[in-house]
Amino acid sequence: MSVPGREFDTQVPPWDDQELLEEADAIERMDAVVASAKEAGCRDAARLAVIAIGNYAWQSQDWPELTARANSALDELEDKLSRRWG
């Protein structure tokens, strides 16, 4: 997907594409981003993606399942149990 003004193509559609309406879609996208980053050996990138997505959901959506999944993803990535949202 090409975005005007960028010198590179994105791998997934942007989060503000107006097609993302369901919590399940957001969870699926978050899980895909985390899995891809982990497979590439980029745990820090996966962690930052979860934090960004969790913050977005916490501030602008009423998505308790995504919040719970973001918390558990951070627990897996950081090897500790601590709650960030909710």
N, C-alpha and C positions, 0 to 999 in steps of 0.2 A: 504494500500500500504506500503510495507516494503522498507526501504532505508538502504543499507549497512552502518554499523557504528552507527546506531541509535537504542536506546533501546525502541522505541515506533513506532507505525504505524501512518502515516499521514492520514488525513481525505480526502484530495484532492490531485490530482497530482501536482507536483512542477510546478512553472511558467516557468521553462526552459525546459519543456518537448517537445518542438519543434512541438507540435500539436496545440499550441495556436497561431493562425495566424490572426484571425479576431478581430477587435475592439469589435464587439458585444459579442464575447466569453469572452473577458476580462471584459466587463461591467457586464455580467451575473455572472461571478465568483466573482467580487468585491461585487455585490449586495448580493450574497449568503453568503459570508464571513461576511458582515456587519449584515445581518439579523440573522445569527447564533449567532454572538457575542452579539447582542442586546437582543436576546431571552434568552441568558444565563446570562443576567445582566452585561455584560462586555462592557460597552460603551467605556471605555478607550482602550480596545483591538480593538474594531471596528474602533475607531478614528485612532489608529496607523496603522491598516491595510490599511485604505483609504490613509493615508499619504504615506505609502510605495508604494502602487500601483500607486498613483498619481505621485510620484517622478519618478518611473520607466517609466511610460508613457510619462511624460514630457521630460525626458532626452533621451529616446531611441526610441520613437514611434511618429508618427504624427497622434494622435488619439484625435481630438477635442471633440468628443462626450464623451469619457471616461473622459477627463479633466473636462468637464462641469458637468458630473455626480459625479466625485470626489469632486468638489467644492460644489455641492448641498448636498452631503452626509455629508461633514464636517459642513456645515451650520446647518443641522438637528441635528447632534451629539453635536455640541458646542452651539446651541441656539443663534447663531449670524450670521450676514451676512458679510463675508469677503472672498475675493478671494485669492486663493493660487497659482493657475497656470493659465496661459493664459492671 
